[in-house]
Amino acid sequence: MGLLKIYKFFLHGVLKLAGISPKKIEIEPGTVVNFWVPTQTTTKPAVVFLHGFAFDGILTWQFQALALANRYSVYVPDFVFFGDSITDKSERSAEFQAECIAKGLRKLGVQKCTLVGFSYGVMVGFKMAEIYPELVHSLVVTCSPMALTDSISKARLHRLGFNSWPDYLLPDSVKGVETLIQLASHSFPKLPNFIYKEILE
């Protein structure tokens, strides 16, 4: 068992003690979204954490989920194609992600929520607010442009030293994973290569 798997096993235990556990929701045949949800029915306000284009929901938001679980109903989904969420469809848009998360929240009984988005999660959050205004009460935006125009996108890629977003966001080597994490983080400590290798796998 790799170090990342051991850490996730430990993290799952801590989250369960805090009253949050994983639950797979079938959105439609062939599409299943994994959510971390309150283990008990609650009337506390719902907060939904939307992760960025890396890892999964609970690895991204673990500390915030633990800190807020006493005062809020915390929901942490994995976007489709990340973590334990899957689909047999080829759709890759932010709109598809927004629809999956919104439908999953409805099935979980969430009527209104605050979205907290990070990077790519903000793009999905904006789309959720646009399509499902009755569901989204408010949106917290972190580490994301308001609109990713072609000029903003090209300037950012040039500054990062990449030719395309897939080259940067979908690394195919251990060095590529290290570069992605270092560029996407502020003062993130260098990790041993075997951790980057586990993330790549």
Summary of the structure (lengths in Angstrom):
residues: 201
radius of gyration: 17.0
end to end distance: 12.9
largest distance: 48.3
contacts: 591
relative contact order: 0.13
helix: 44%
strand: 21%
